Amino acid sequence: MNDSAHPALGIGICGLGTVGGGTLALLRKNKDEIGRRVGTELTLRHVATRTPKPDITAGIPTVSSDPFLAAEDPTVEVLIETMGGYDPASGVIERALQNGKHVVTANKALIAEHGNQLFKLAASQGRILAYESSVAGGIPIIKALREGLAANRIDWLAGIINGTGNFILTEMAAKQREFGDVLAEAQALGYAEADPSFDVEGIDAAHKLTIMASIAFGMPLNFAATYTEGISHITPDDINYAAELGYCIKHLGIARQTAAGIEMRVHPTLLANNRLLAKVNGVGNAVLVHGDAVGATLYSGPGAGADATASAVVADVIDIARQCVAGAERPLMPALGYREQQDLPLLAIEDIAAEYYLRIPALDRLGVMAKISSILEGHDISIEAVIQKEASGEIVPIVILTHRAAERQLNRALSQIEALDDVRGCINRIRVEPFHGEAA
């Protein structure tokens, strides 16, 4: 029973898969606690699903197969979109906003690639489009960036934001297994899809990084500008050489504000073993954020799954419901954190500078290392460490760790090195990140 002076708030859910089903279950399980925290009852009014599930939708007034019906339903005040994909999700969200409903979505791809238009529509309608669950599952990183760190200038952020990739690299390191074998296991365990490209090629992480960078630096969403590189070229040898040098390999999303512009990049990264992110293994997610006042703060937890993601979805619903109960005429949850700054330049990957790990397949001949060193020196790239094992065949891998260098210069140097008669095959390059300012 609703004892509040404010009438119960009608909730609709579009999509009843893993996240939608988890959201429905959580709204029911914690109904009384949520109502106490909000100040009124949240009532499920409409569920739209193409796969009928009468065992979990019993008692809901309207269950349909058309999500647009939920977007039109006058008894629904907050619509939850958990269908995923672009179509019909985009149209459903637009219809709901046009009909004066607040919207909560877990759709990272839609927000990253079409969020600018959707947020503009939400603002014109005086409605909220909330999206905490679109990044890092149950970790409240959006709220941390938008609220908890609001007094800070964000210098950089870096995250393990795809559990599938982290699981694969963790297993490869722990058990000396090849990428393909661990990927097959991840698919069997349900961590990876039948088509794993979004996870292992970094697209999923790039969507999430795009959203976080937009909030952190106050700029429009720009997924197209995010450099994306996968992990399929990482081998157990790379992991072992990295360990010998005191590093591990993680698939990171990195965004950094520099004097030249904004870096947004997803790629395998060497991390010193004493760094905070180096300790996050398995399917776990973590985001490290450095603010000018607070320093480095780490947010870690489950990045996917029904319960974790539902926790973030329902938290957004609660935020919206509290504003409705308070009688706010305009939403108090800005789309991207604060006023957008249109003039921030976005850097191409060639314009960044980093330290680098290089694995060079070379013939076991006298003077090869001298030729490689000469080329690197000619491009102002200095060497920090070298590993050169005894040859077990015709080819011996030469592993080099460089000091900080411009990526554009490194590309030119690698082209010359690969052209040497003594070098056979492609050079494996992995960027190294020291994350200065982070406490170990």
VOGU-3710 file (C-alpha; in Angstrom, 3 decimals, decimal comma):
1> mndsahpalg> 0,000/0,000/0,000  1,202/3,493/-0,821  1,038/5,678/2,299  2,951/8,537/0,666  1,283/11,793/-0,263  2,710/11,284/-3,750  0,895/8,781/-5,988  2,668/5,588/-7,005  5,029/5,952/-9,939  4,293/3,769/-12,978
11> igicglgtvg> 7,209/1,777/-14,400  7,480/0,123/-17,815  10,147/-2,305/-19,002  11,008/-2,967/-22,653  13,014/-6,158/-23,046  12,963/-9,067/-20,632  16,320/-10,696/-21,262  19,127/-10,953/-18,720  19,115/-7,279/-17,692  15,371/-6,680/-18,033
21> ggtlallrkn> 14,528/-9,842/-16,127  17,016/-8,941/-13,419  15,545/-5,439/-13,165  12,002/-6,744/-12,808  13,117/-9,209/-10,127  14,999/-6,512/-8,179  12,091/-4,061/-8,286  9,900/-6,760/-6,785  12,423/-8,161/-4,318  13,302/-4,781/-2,760
31> kdeigrrvgt> 9,955/-3,100/-3,382  9,374/-2,003/0,227  12,948/-0,776/0,756  12,909/1,133/-2,534  9,561/2,707/-1,678  10,909/3,816/1,711  13,953/5,417/0,122  11,983/7,133/-2,636  8,999/8,260/-0,622  6,431/6,541/-2,811
41> eltlrhvatr> 5,714/3,179/-4,388  7,186/2,141/-7,735  4,578/0,052/-9,543  5,203/-2,122/-12,593  2,556/-1,137/-15,160  3,729/-2,512/-18,501  6,259/-5,072/-19,727  7,023/-5,443/-23,441  8,790/-8,628/-24,492  8,899/-10,711/-27,641
51> tpkpditagi> 9,468/-13,826/-25,522  6,495/-14,314/-23,173  7,486/-15,214/-19,610  4,216/-15,579/-17,695  6,006/-17,006/-14,662  7,701/-13,664/-13,941  5,184/-11,210/-15,406  2,183/-12,421/-13,431  0,271/-9,546/-11,843  1,582/-6,841/-14,182
61> ptvssdpfla> -1,416/-5,017/-15,687  -0,152/-4,994/-19,291  2,213/-7,433/-20,966  2,710/-6,863/-24,702  5,041/-7,853/-27,509  5,373/-4,299/-28,870  7,783/-1,944/-27,031  6,144/1,072/-28,691  2,952/0,247/-26,791  4,873/0,675/-23,546
71> aedptvevli> 6,254/3,990/-24,824  2,671/5,111/-25,485  1,124/3,734/-22,268  -0,232/6,687/-20,223  0,163/4,714/-16,975  3,944/4,508/-17,477  5,937/7,484/-16,198  9,429/5,948/-16,298  10,349/3,605/-19,163  13,269/1,185/-18,780
81> etmggydpas> 14,895/0,120/-22,077  16,844/-3,130/-21,803  16,393/-4,472/-25,339  19,864/-3,522/-26,564  20,901/-2,762/-30,132  19,964/0,248/-32,203  16,590/-0,619/-33,682  13,912/-0,504/-32,372  15,543/0,706/-29,134  16,305/4,194/-30,485
91> gvieralqng> 12,778/4,699/-31,767  11,245/3,459/-28,526  13,340/5,856/-26,438  12,472/8,761/-28,741  8,758/7,923/-28,561  8,834/7,677/-24,777  10,604/11,042/-24,400  8,193/12,673/-26,841  5,348/11,341/-24,723  6,765/12,998/-21,621
101> khvvtankal> 8,278/9,929/-19,985  11,629/9,683/-18,288  13,836/6,918/-19,698  16,457/4,637/-18,161  18,649/2,631/-20,534  21,438/0,084/-20,267  22,251/0,484/-23,968  25,904/1,563/-24,153  26,191/1,269/-27,934  23,136/3,451/-28,481
111> iaehgnqlfk> 24,288/6,099/-25,996  27,865/6,178/-27,320  26,848/6,450/-30,987  23,505/8,292/-30,880  23,416/9,812/-27,406  23,968/13,416/-28,513  20,657/13,460/-30,393  18,781/11,575/-27,661  20,030/13,873/-24,899  19,044/16,895/-26,964
121> laasqgrila> 15,532/15,472/-27,333  15,325/14,700/-23,609  16,352/18,271/-22,748  13,781/19,733/-25,143  11,086/17,650/-23,444  12,271/18,440/-19,925  12,799/14,738/-19,276  15,666/12,631/-17,945  17,544/10,057/-19,998  19,595/8,086/-17,460
131> yessvaggip> 22,272/5,553/-18,374  24,327/4,500/-15,324  23,971/0,819/-16,229  25,468/1,341/-19,699  29,014/1,450/-18,273  30,677/-1,096/-15,957  27,503/-2,863/-14,811  27,007/-2,472/-11,071  29,923/-0,051/-10,550  28,434/3,460/-10,085
141> iikalregla> 31,095/5,160/-12,195  28,713/7,576/-13,954  27,479/8,920/-10,617  31,053/9,141/-9,349  32,143/11,235/-12,345  29,020/13,379/-12,453  28,522/13,904/-8,723  31,207/12,631/-6,365  34,105/14,080/-8,390  32,254/17,156/-9,648
151> anridwlagi> 34,673/19,555/-7,889  37,671/18,070/-9,707  39,286/18,677/-13,033  39,631/15,126/-14,343  43,183/14,598/-15,606  42,737/11,036/-16,831  40,799/7,850/-16,369  41,613/4,279/-17,249  39,549/1,164/-16,942  39,243/-2,565/-17,359
161> ingtgnfilt> 35,723/-2,236/-18,712  35,148/-5,523/-20,500  35,032/-8,659/-18,376  35,446/-11,039/-21,308  38,782/-9,583/-22,365  40,008/-9,460/-18,775  39,034/-13,097/-18,223  40,917/-14,174/-21,361  44,124/-12,320/-20,459  43,943/-13,537/-16,850
171> emaakqrefg> 43,611/-17,165/-17,951  46,372/-16,824/-20,542  48,715/-15,463/-17,869  47,813/-17,945/-15,145  47,828/-21,117/-17,254  50,060/-20,332/-20,248  47,196/-20,868/-22,666  46,710/-19,553/-26,189  44,171/-16,825/-26,952  41,932/-19,072/-29,100
181> dvlaeaqalg> 41,678/-21,785/-26,447  40,673/-19,371/-23,700  38,205/-17,597/-25,981  36,465/-20,929/-26,650  36,216/-21,515/-22,890  34,835/-18,007/-22,347  32,133/-18,744/-24,921  31,304/-22,066/-23,247  31,003/-20,312/-19,869  28,743/-17,607/-21,309
191> yaeadpsfdv> 31,288/-14,805/-20,842  31,674/-14,308/-24,602  29,088/-14,270/-27,394  29,137/-16,605/-30,397  30,498/-13,568/-32,281  32,996/-12,229/-29,716  34,305/-9,323/-31,794  32,651/-6,583/-29,700  34,491/-7,882/-26,640  37,886/-9,034/-27,898
201> egidaahklt> 38,336/-6,288/-30,517  37,602/-3,552/-27,971  34,362/-2,163/-29,426  32,380/-2,746/-26,243  35,071/-1,040/-24,166  35,245/1,831/-26,666  31,512/2,480/-26,261  31,940/2,684/-22,485  35,079/4,825/-22,691  33,323/7,268/-25,030
211> imasiafgmp> 30,573/7,781/-22,456  32,955/8,232/-19,516  35,209/10,647/-21,397  32,225/12,755/-22,399  31,258/13,219/-18,750  34,815/13,583/-17,454  35,849/16,281/-19,922  32,517/17,946/-20,675  32,416/17,266/-24,402  29,978/15,716/-26,869
221> lnfaatyteg> 30,002/11,965/-27,335  32,358/10,990/-30,147  32,667/7,225/-30,550  34,207/7,582/-34,019  37,235/9,348/-32,504  38,012/6,534/-30,045  40,990/4,444/-31,152  40,212/0,748/-30,785  42,564/-2,245/-30,789  41,831/-5,813/-29,705
231> ishitpddin> 43,733/-8,540/-27,869  43,759/-11,394/-30,398  47,438/-10,751/-31,248  48,591/-11,203/-27,639  50,508/-14,448/-27,076  51,688/-16,323/-23,967  55,204/-15,272/-24,962  54,210/-11,604/-24,722  52,714/-12,224/-21,289  55,870/-14,025/-20,136
241> yaaelgycik> 58,224/-11,346/-21,465  56,089/-8,662/-19,817  56,269/-10,551/-16,516  60,055/-10,792/-16,823  60,133/-7,010/-17,156  57,848/-6,563/-14,110  54,574/-6,001/-15,973  51,249/-7,644/-16,744  49,048/-7,089/-19,807  45,534/-5,664/-19,474
251> hlgiarqtaa> 43,015/-4,520/-22,090  42,390/-0,922/-21,048  40,231/1,992/-22,052  42,208/5,197/-21,455  41,054/8,822/-21,687  43,430/11,665/-20,889  43,224/15,444/-21,079  46,511/16,925/-22,286  47,648/20,357/-23,388  47,349/19,177/-26,996
261> giemrvhptl> 43,856/17,691/-26,661  41,887/14,653/-25,522  43,164/11,098/-25,898  40,553/8,330/-26,160  41,967/4,870/-26,806  41,305/1,197/-26,128  44,192/-1,256/-26,517  46,277/-3,892/-24,726  48,522/-2,203/-22,188  51,546/-3,152/-20,112
271> lannrllakv> 51,012/-2,239/-16,446  53,580/-2,491/-13,697  52,594/-5,323/-11,372  52,238/-2,983/-8,392  49,608/-0,787/-10,076  46,024/-0,962/-8,786  44,498/-2,045/-12,094  47,068/-4,837/-12,431  45,426/-6,583/-9,490  41,963/-6,811/-11,133
281> ngvgnavlvh> 41,548/-10,287/-12,597  38,921/-12,603/-14,054  35,678/-11,059/-15,267  35,954/-8,114/-12,875  35,808/-4,487/-14,008  37,578/-1,480/-12,518  37,949/2,195/-13,372  40,756/4,385/-12,045  40,077/8,130/-12,136  42,605/10,886/-11,389
291> gdavgatlys> 41,229/14,255/-10,315  43,354/17,313/-9,652  42,086/17,685/-6,084  41,371/14,154/-4,898  44,127/12,312/-6,750  43,508/8,740/-7,888  40,344/6,880/-6,898  39,480/3,318/-7,903  35,999/1,915/-8,572  35,873/-1,861/-8,820
301> gpgagadata> 33,238/-4,562/-8,970  31,085/-6,734/-11,242  30,826/-5,203/-14,689  28,033/-7,363/-16,074  25,364/-9,881/-15,116  21,678/-9,671/-14,290  21,931/-8,566/-10,665  24,848/-6,140/-11,033  23,404/-4,332/-14,046  19,896/-4,325/-12,582
311> savvadvidi> 21,334/-2,622/-9,492  22,486/0,289/-11,677  19,213/0,405/-13,654  17,080/0,590/-10,521  19,405/3,187/-8,967  18,635/5,461/-11,936  14,919/4,807/-11,527  15,206/5,774/-7,861  17,022/9,024/-8,737  14,252/9,949/-11,150
321> arqcvagaer> 11,499/8,938/-8,729  12,962/11,108/-5,969  12,813/14,133/-8,250  9,218/13,334/-9,186  8,296/13,073/-5,498  10,083/16,364/-4,808  8,039/18,032/-7,546  11,024/19,146/-9,636  9,725/21,002/-12,682  12,898/20,371/-14,674
331> plmpalgyre> 15,242/17,384/-14,364  18,231/17,867/-12,110  20,275/15,069/-13,727  22,204/16,661/-16,620  22,936/14,420/-19,569  26,719/14,731/-19,693  27,627/16,231/-16,348  27,878/19,937/-17,204  27,833/22,366/-20,111  29,424/20,832/-23,183
341> qqdlpllaie> 32,668/22,337/-24,430  32,665/22,082/-28,194  36,241/23,211/-28,797  38,264/20,383/-27,228  40,509/18,817/-29,903  40,515/15,011/-30,083  43,884/13,405/-30,748  44,477/10,657/-33,282  46,517/7,700/-32,037  49,504/8,945/-34,079
351> diaaeyylri> 49,503/12,139/-32,001  49,952/10,509/-28,605  53,199/9,671/-26,822  53,812/6,569/-24,732  56,337/3,985/-23,675  56,339/0,811/-25,776  56,953/-2,918/-25,607  58,212/-4,313/-28,920  58,634/-7,980/-29,853  60,715/-8,188/-33,025
361> paldrlgvma> 61,101/-11,541/-34,858  64,676/-11,489/-36,147  67,197/-13,889/-37,670  69,882/-15,088/-35,292  72,679/-13,062/-36,882  75,454/-10,890/-35,552  74,722/-7,161/-35,648  70,909/-7,317/-35,852  70,438/-5,616/-32,498  72,852/-2,874/-33,498
371> kissileghd> 70,846/-2,152/-36,657  67,591/-1,988/-34,690  69,104/0,271/-32,033  70,477/2,589/-34,706  67,064/2,972/-36,367  65,349/3,691/-33,045  68,032/6,221/-32,098  67,608/7,906/-35,470  63,969/8,563/-34,565  64,781/9,859/-31,047
381> isieaviqke> 63,550/6,662/-29,386  65,700/5,448/-26,498  65,756/1,896/-25,137  65,017/1,174/-21,471  65,404/-2,619/-21,441  66,139/-5,520/-23,808  65,457/-9,252/-23,615  67,198/-11,457/-26,175  67,025/-15,206/-25,559  69,253/-17,832/-27,095
391> asgeivpivi> 67,875/-18,993/-30,413  65,934/-22,250/-30,454  65,587/-22,035/-34,239  66,319/-19,674/-37,089  64,211/-16,842/-35,587  64,915/-15,274/-32,217  62,529/-12,739/-30,665  64,127/-9,479/-29,594  62,049/-7,793/-26,884  62,570/-4,082/-26,298
401> lthraaerql> 61,048/-1,706/-23,776  61,376/1,910/-24,885  61,306/5,167/-23,023  58,485/7,593/-23,818  58,287/8,402/-27,514  55,895/9,907/-30,026  53,724/7,275/-31,701  54,191/8,866/-35,107  57,966/8,569/-34,753  57,680/4,979/-33,575
411> nralsqieal> 55,568/4,068/-36,612  58,273/5,381/-38,916  60,954/3,503/-37,022  59,008/0,236/-37,083  58,480/0,526/-40,833  62,251/0,736/-41,293  62,932/-2,114/-38,886  60,391/-4,408/-40,562  62,082/-3,665/-43,900  65,411/-5,073/-42,665
421> ddvrgcinri> 66,485/-8,356/-44,274  67,192/-9,669/-40,781  63,601/-9,133/-39,554  60,987/-11,695/-40,520  57,323/-10,913/-39,923  55,377/-8,243/-38,108  56,529/-6,533/-34,943  54,193/-6,855/-31,981  53,768/-3,456/-30,298  52,040/-2,964/-26,924
431> rvepfhgeaa> 51,793/0,421/-25,259  53,003/0,859/-21,685  51,213/3,110/-19,176  52,905/4,202/-15,930  49,863/6,208/-14,681  51,871/8,802/-12,810  50,028/10,087/-9,770  48,460/6,743/-8,872  49,332/5,310/-5,504  50,590/1,747/-5,792
//
